[in-house]
Amino acid sequence: MTSDRLYFRQLLSGRDFARHDQVAAQMVNFVYLIGDLQTRECVVVDPAYAVDDILNIVEQDSMKLTGVLATHYHPDHVGGQMMGMKIQGVADLLEKTQVPIHINKHETKWVSRTTGLNENDLVQHEGGDKVKVGDLSITFVHTPGHTPGSQCFLVEQRLVAGDTLFLDGCGRTDLPGGNPGDLYASLQTLASLPRETIVCPGHQYSALPSANLGDVVSTNHVFRPSSQQQWLEWFGH
Ligand SMILES: [Fe+2]
């Protein structure tokens, strides 16, 4: 696909949607809209906090939502109970529009538990699977560690990284299902992608909203350990 057909929007919670939501503003989550400008189809990555706002943006852009891609089960990405509050997410979105929810198969029970959705509402994927959006092809990369079925999405030299990799740092491994050894392997997988890949993280934890992988690998301390053993000594629990 020629890149002038690519529709790619990065939306910051508390700024671009869920504007008056203190939690959304504090959590600085990124939601992504990815699609084909010619066929006007798009998917949303990790819709949470204010489903109507996100759907309105899709509509204002004259796009049609054809699916949800979920990076992992945490409620700031798919909705559910967080810090005693109900966060909107994929279950609320499904009430407005019937679209498939694409997850990694290792995340199924976790997503089901967080969102209250039935496993039949979820399309389970393996790493390496591809989903077509119009003429666009999105590749799923299984990156366990932050959670068992964390996944990243590769599309047109962009890596939508969820909570696996931030521009500075990486996802924590001390929450249920986290595994530091797995995260080390996943970060190595991501580091082996082409250096010009643009890393699009799940949160704005740095001044920049995105950066190329070459810069991230050379500046992010999570790539400094030279072996898994050293990694576990520095970052393991
Ligand atoms: Fe997370």
Boltz pocket constraint, residues with backbone or C-beta under 6 A from the ligand:
constraints:
  - pocket:
      binder: B
      contacts: [[A, 72], [A, 74], [A, 146], [A, 163], [A, 171]]
      max_distance: 6.0
